[in-house]
Amino acid sequence: MKIAVCVSHVPDTASKISVGSDGKTIDPNGVTFIVNPYDEFAIEEALKFKESKGEGEVVVISVGPDANKETLRKALAMGADSGVLLKDDNYRDSMSVAKALAVQIKEMDARLVFFGKQSVDYDNSIVGQLTAELLGYNCISVVVDLKIEGDKITAEREIEGGREVVETSFPVVITTQKGLNEPRYASLKGIMAAKKKTIEEKPAAENINLIEVVQMKKPAAKQPGKIIGTDSSAVPELVRLLKEEAKVI
């Protein structure tokens, strides 16, 4: 069985982000890019499934420019068998990304597909579900526990205020959440082996965006705080400021 894992190449959340000169994209200068953290749970779960069966092929897929090869190599170093870069240097919205992934997954005939529940750059949390819909696959999102026995798939997923247990069958898309597993670190042996593994490059399917980025900007800077006093004598002035300036009472 081919197992597909769809991964994003995203800015490290510790990086300082600036808006690019076009006002619509981030400035990549000085930004460290990493494997999307939620996708690491997806990679680990795919590898665990393959190891439990003693067979199968884990293929990692990413949509984007040449820089995405760095993320694919990291997934290969963790243990994935091969990678596919669906190359496109242009901006893609969630639907356009999902369409490109669906074309590739259908071509591969992968019946088990993993995504992270969301990417930490745009946080739309919908690419996995969109891809499943385009493929006509079953889908379970925000999974924190997964059991696959034959064709029976049992998953525990997070919902508002609790968790629910659901069952489905192949073909299926699973989106993974923190707590599902503990992603492995790439060993030195894995890093060396990744250099010999194949990353196939092909143009991504036609890019037709439904969403246009009109403007990107940083949030306004917070106003500096004030120290009114250090004892109860400051209470009247504090109340006045809360009424007249902050307007919260």
Secondary structure, DSSP 8 states (H G I E B T S, - for coil): -EEEEE--EEE-TTS---B-TTSSSB--TT--EEE-HHHHHHHHHHHHHHHHHT--EEEEEEEESTTHHHHHHHHHHHT-SEEEEEE--S---HHHHHHHHHHHHHHHT-SEEEEES--TTT----HHHHHHHHHT-EEEEEEEEEEEETTEEEEEEEETTEEEEEEE-SSEEEEE-TTS-------HHHHHHHTTS-EEEEE-S----S-------------------SSGGGHHHHHHHHHHTS---
